[in-house]
Structures are given as C-alpha cells and as structure tokens.
C-alpha cells in the first residue's frame, strides 16, 4: 500500500477556527481541515486490510510542524505494532523553515517549531531508519530490504534537489543490489518524468531538479519503478533510453487530502518478476455525507482561484475577453479534474475539452496578435492541454507513449546496466566524445549522471 501527501495538521494547532484559519483554507486547494480525520480513517483502514508494507512518499505534515509529525508518527506506529512494515521519506513540507507552520487562534497565527533532519529521523525511527541496511551520509535517504529478494531505495529529494553525493550513492546501492540478484524499487517525493508537455516549465517545482539525470541514472542501475508524489495527481509516466523493453515508470500518486483522494495498492508476484498496481480512493468520511462530491467541489473551486490569479492579461483585456475567459476557466477546471481522476485519454469528455480550449486559445491569440508570444500559455498551451488530456508522455518525442494511470503491471527484469566505469567530473576530458543518453552532444559532463563516452555508457560522479 502507498500513501503520499497526507499534509496532516495536528488538530491541537487549531485553537480557534477564526478568520486566520478560514483565510488559509480559502487560499489552498488541500483539505487540511479534513487531514487528521482522513489520516485517522486510513490508519484504521490499514489495520483492517493488514498489508505487508506501507510506503509513505513524503509531505506527511501540513508544513513540518513538530506537533504534526508526532501526530502522524503516533498513528503510523499503530501499524508497526500490528506487524505492518512502514517506510517513509520526507517531502518538501516536512522540515526546514516554513512560515506557514503556525497555530491558529481566531485572527492570530503563532509560529510553532518545525522539524529538522534529526527530528524527522528520530520521530520516524521505526519506519525505515532503524531497519536501514545502508544510509546516505548526505541526506535522509536509506536502503531497506523488506523481504528476501527485494531492495527498497528510499531517496530524500529534499526541497526538490538531491543533496550532493546522493545520486551516486543511490546508483551504487541499486547496482550492488542488482548484482546480488535482487529487484530494486525506489521511492522519492518529487517526480522524475514530465507527465504532460512543459510540466517543468509551467511549474518549476513539479519535478526534481535534474530529473532527467536522476531518471537515466536509476534506469541504468536497473530500477524500473519509482513511486513519487508531490503533484497531487495519480498519473503514471513511462520513459526509456535504448529500448521500450527496458523502461522506467514514474508512479505519481495523488494526495490523500486533494480530490479524488487516491492511494495505491501494490502486489508483487511470488517470484518478484511483476509489480501490479491498483488505485483506490477515500470515498467516505464521517463529517461529510457525500464526501466524493464535497471533495470535488473543493478541488474545482480552488483550481479556479489558481487560474484566475495566474491570468497574465491586463484588467482591460480581461474585461474585453470576459466571455472567452469564462469558457477557458470552465474548460481548464474540467481539464484539471480529468487529469486528477487519471486515464484522461479514456474519458469521452477529454476530446471536447481539447477542442473547446484549442479554439478559444486560438481566438485570443488572433486578437492579441504578435503580443501573444509574450504569454507562455498561448505559446505552449495547446500542446500542454493535448498531452495532458490524451495522457501522452514524453510528448513530442520519439519515445511518446500512453500508460494506464489507475492499474498497471510492471515487469521487474534483470536487464544489465551497461555501465562500464565511473568517472569524476573534475577529470573529464573535453577531447573525448561525450553524449547524453538521449544522444545530445556535450563538450563534457557538468553534473553527475549517466553519459556515453566514446561509445560506452559510464556514470559521472
């Protein structure tokens, strides 16, 4: 079983639900006010289901509050005590400096203590760190072996950028496990593959920094499945380098407190050759008689606010285009809902959304003339929408494919890495012929990752 982006706030931090609390909720698409109720319900659900293992892919807390971490760890410890293996990695909301880590009392907010690395490790000691067979000295990354033949690589992606040395550590750990005949599955908070066209451009924090390098390195090490979170949508993207038979999957799972409130259930075949994924949703909550529709309404309302806030047009242009903008808002909201629900390409509504948005964006581009080129939405919007709602990734490449977002079986084979050596970037020779694994010529490597040097793959530190 896998949960991610729980964003739990300890209810003790809500002293009095006044204006400060209501203003916060109005500005955020997450249902933080339901976070502890959903979490408590999921703990009870897991106790009843009794999975062998629970993975939690980061953002366990609202904003890293120590009190919230204690609340989450207390709930997860119930699962550990029941014999369920629990493994966690931190997300960008789980530690460090965060001005939103506060207690709410009427109109007043009061800063509270935020977790650091040491506090996180100690609080979740029984959920991976005590069981670790190897630790990364640069981060909270670790390795565990849940059962014979399987290695779980838990990568700390911090605020979206791996610490120096972490990628090399992860690569070496995966290679060692594969050489020992083990299957390797990875988990990290931030994504590795663009799930729609220009995802990283429109949201620079959506994916891990240097995500292509991380993805290629893990694939070269023999990792075929990476569980991620962060983007709050359940979308599975696949990519490869040399052959589609040797692919890596970025299995992004939606937030427990954002519509449709997804989580995953996974089954490994007895011989560990196949990983099967099913997606389930939180559909009931004691405080809401029609929780699914309630959650959908909250999601769509917040999405509209986001689109309105990001509209780059001047006030006069907005007034002139009021009717067209209303169409765009409504269709963008529908598109965002379709993406959140997954398998957009299988939904008959997607084609209509693509057609309407393409036509409306085209009309506005014609009205704006040459100035339309100043706005990324009008430059890339049509391809972004098409890629999202046809579920194609990586879009506009010769590796483009469509992968089922809700249920999937992944082969965990024993493909060799093809790496022949490891080099240090400080000694890389610019006279050699260096290429990325996508075939792009570079003078010499400038960062760690997998490259092709004089026709042979190698890992650069």
C-alpha positions, 0 to 999 in steps of 0.5 A: 500500500502507498500513501503520499501527501497526507499534509496532516495538521495536528488538530491541537494547532487549531485553537480557534477556527477564526478568520486566520484559519478560514483565510488559509483554507480559502487560499489552498486547494488541500483539505487540511481541515479534513487531514487528521480525520482522513489520516485517522480513517486510513490508519484504521483502514490499514489495520483492517486490510493488514498489508505487508508494507506501507510506503509513505512518499513524503509531505506527511505534515501540513508544513513540518510542524513538530506537533504534526509529525508526532501526530502522524508518527503516533498513528503510523506506529499503530501499524508497526505494532500490528506487524505492518512494515512502514517506510517513509521519506520526507517531502518538501513540507516536512522540515526546514523553515516554513512560515506557514507552520503556525497555530491558529487562534481566531485572527492570530497565527503563532509560529510553532517549531518545525522539524529538522533532519534529526527530528524527522529521523528520530520521530520516524525511527521505526519506519525505515531508519532503524531497519536501514541496511545502508544510509546516505551520509548526505541526506535522509535517504536509506536502503531497506530490504523488506523481504528476501529478494527485494531492495527498497531505495528510499531517496530524500529529494529534499526541497526538490534537489538531491543533496550532493553525493546522493545520486551516486550513492543511490546508483551504487546501492541499486547496482550492488543490489542488482548484482546480488540478484535482487529487484530494486524499487525506489521511492522519492517525493518529487517526480522524475518524468514530465507527465504532460508537455512543459510540466517543468516549465509551467511549474518549476517545482513539479519535478526534481531538479535534474530529473532527467539525470536522476531518471537515466541514472536509476534506469541504468542501475536497473530500477524500473519503478519509482513511486513519487508524489508531490503533484497531487495527481495519480498519473503514471509516466513511462520513459526509456533510453535504448529500448521500450523493453527496458523502461522506467515508470514514474508512479505519481500518486495523488494526495490523500487530502486533494480530490479524488483522494487516491492511494495505491495498492501494490502486489508483487508476484511470488517470484518478484518478476511483476509489480501490479498496481491498483488505485483506490480512493477515500470515498467516505468520511464521517463529517461529510455525507457525500464526501466524493462530491464535497471533495470535488467541489473543493478541488474545482473551486480552488483550481479556479482561484489558481487560474484566475490569479495566474491570468497574465492579461491586463484588467482591460483585456480581461474585461474585453475577453470576459466571455472567452475567459469564462469558457477557458476557466470552465474548460481548464477546471474540467481539464484539471479534474480529468487529469486528477481522476487519471486515464484522461485519454479514456474519458469521452469528455477529454476530446471536447475539452481539447477542442473547446480550449484549442479554439478559444486559445486560438481566438485570443491569440488572433486578437492579441496578435504578435503580443501573444508570444509574450504569454507562455500559455498561448505559446505552449498551451495547446500542446500542454492541454493535448498531452495532458488530456490524451495522457501522452508522455514524453510528448513530442518525442520519439519515445511518446507513449500512453500508460494506464494511470489507475492499474498497471503491471510492471515487469521487474527484469534483470536487464544489465546496466551497461555501465562500464566505469565511473568517472569524476567530473573534475577529470573529464576530458573535453577531447573525448566524445561525450553524449547524453543518453538521449544522444545530445552532444556535450563538450563534457559532463557538468553534473553527475549522471549517466553519459556515453563516452566514446561509445560506452555508457559510464556514470559521472560522479 
